[in-house]
Amino acid sequence: MLSLELRDLTKRYNRRRVFQGLNARMQGGESMVVTGPNGSGKSTLLRLVCGLVRPTGGQVVVTVGDRALSPIEARDHLGLVAPDLALYGELSGLENLRFFARVRGLRVAEEDLQGLLRQVGLEGRDDDMVAAYSSGMRQRLKYAFALLHRPSLLALDEPGTNLDDAGRAMMAQVIARQKAAGGMLVLATNDPQEVSFGDQVLRLGP
């Protein structure tokens, strides 16, 4: 069983304090929403959880059973959807997934990759170049990328970005499946509908 704990977590950039002394804990099947005004550190906190940046103070502790994982080990259990996640426009949606699977060292069957694209609503568009995708289709592809390795912890930064009603229904289904499978979710958002997905809410800023 995977668990996540924030212990007196602090982040500064030079003299600017983003946040200080954050504490939270969650385990499998639970979700946490991080909310707050622009610039309060929502995206920064998700990047800290995913091990993409280092804290100024405190710790992000990811454990399996009683064993704390190193940041590199923890990444194997994490999936991220974020606005600045890079996709390759000169590749098709399916080729992007093949490439990211190789980067992660995963052996994923072709039918499983196509199944992921169906899950996020990109069926029939798998061979189209991502450069021709709409912004909403790119957001859907980011979900497929994040779900490639069936992560125990799914981190979603502004998860409804560019999604239409059908896309938001897909997002809600992904969230429901993650929790039903005993996985964890961390969402950074100010959208009231998305805030409702959280079992606990961590509010940043004044």
N, C-alpha and C positions, 0 to 999 in steps of 0.2 A: 504493500500500500504506500503510495507516494504522498508526502506531505510537504507543505511550504510554510516557512516562518520568516517574517521580517523582524529583525532584532535591532532596535534603536537605529534604524536606517537613516542615514544622512547623506545628502548630496549637495555639493557646492560647485560652482564654476567660478574660479578666481574668488572674488569677494562676494559674489551673489549667492545667497543661500536659496536653494530650490525648495528643500524641505528638511526637517530635522526630527530625529527621534521617533520615526514611524515604527509601530509594532502591530503585527497582525499574524494570524495563524489560520491555516485551512488544510483540509485533507480531502481524500477522494470523494467525489460526488458533490462537492461544495463549490460555490462560486462567490467571487468578490468583485464588486464594481468600484473602480477608482474614479472619482468625480471631483470637479473643482474648476475655477475660472481658467481661462487661457493663460498659459505661463506658470501654472501652479505645479507642474511636474508630472502630469499624468503619463505622458509618453516616456519620460525619463524613467519613471518607476517601472513601467513594463520592460524597458530595456535593461534595467538592473535585474529584474526577475529572470530575464532570459540570458543574463550573463554577457550582454553586449557592451555594457559600460561598467566601470567599477565604482562602488560607493566611496564617498569621502570618509564615512564612518559607519559602524554597525555592520550587519551581515544579512545576506539572503541565504537561508539554509534550506536546501532541498534534501529530503531524506527518503530512503526506501527502507521500510521497517525501522530499525534502530541505527542504520548507517547513513551518515551524512555524505552526500555526493560532492565531488569536486565540480567546479564550474563546467569543465569539459564533459564530465560524465552527465551532468544535469541536462546539457543541451540535447542529448539523445532522447530525452523525455519531453522536450518542449516543442510546441508549434506556435508560430507567430503570424498574425495578419496585421499589417501596418501600412499606412499610406505611402511610406517611402521605400517599401519593399520592391526591389528591382526585378522586372521581367524583361525577357529578350524579345523585342518586337520583330526581329528578323526570323524568329522561330515560330512554329505553330504552337497552339496550346498544348498539344500532346508532346511535341518535342521539348517544350519547356519542362514539363513534368519528367520526361525521360532524363533530361540533363540534371535537374535538381535531385532526382533519385540517385544518379551516379555520384554526384557531389557528396551526398550523404552516405554513400557506400551501401545503398539499398538495392536489392534485387526484387523488383516489382514486376509482376507479370503484366503483359500488355492489356489483358482484359481487366485487370485491377485498375490500371491507369484510366482506361476508358470508363470504368465504373465510377471513379472519382469525378470525372468530368460530367457524367450523368447526374451524380449526387448534387453537384453545384449548379446544375442547369445549363451546361455547355454541350449537351449532346447534339451532334450534328455540326458542331463548330470546332471540333478537335483538330482538324487539318488546316484551319484558317490561320493566317499569320496574325500574331498578337498585335502587330502594328495596325491591323484593321479592326481590332476589337474596340467596342465602346468602353468608356470608363467603368461602367457597371460590370461588363464582361471581364475586364481586368481584375476587378475586385473579386469576382467569383473565382477566377483562376488562382488568386492568392489563397483563398480558402482551400482549394484542392492541393496546393503546395503545402500548406500548413498541416493538412491531414494525411500527407503521404505516408508517414511512419507511425500513424495512429498514436499521437502523443498523449501522455498521461496528463499533461498540463497544456492547455490551449490559452494563449494570450492574444486578445483581440483589442487593437487600438483603433478607436472610432469604427466599430465593426459594420455599421450601416452605411458607410461612405459610398456614395454614388449608386446605391442599390434602389431599385424600384420596389413596388409592393411584392412582386414575386421573389425578388432577391432577398427581401427582408424575411419572407416566409422561409426561404432556404436557410438564412442565417439562424432563425429561431429553431429550425429542425436540427441544424448542426449543434447548437447549444444544448438542446434537449437530449440528443444522442450522446453527447460528451458526458453529461451528468448521469444519464441512465447507465452508461458503461462504467461508472465509478471514477471518471476522470475529473480533473479540476479545471476551473475557468477563472481567468482574470480579465476583466473588461475595463477599458478606459473610455469614458463617454460622459457627455452631458445631456444626452437624449433621454427624456423621461421614460420612454418605452424600454430603452435598453437598460436603464438603471434598475428597472423592475426585475431583470434577470438575476440580480445579485442576492445571494443569501445574506451577505453582509456588505456594507458600503463604507468605503474609506474616503473621507472628504479631505481634500488638500486645499491649502491656501487659507486666507483669513476667514 
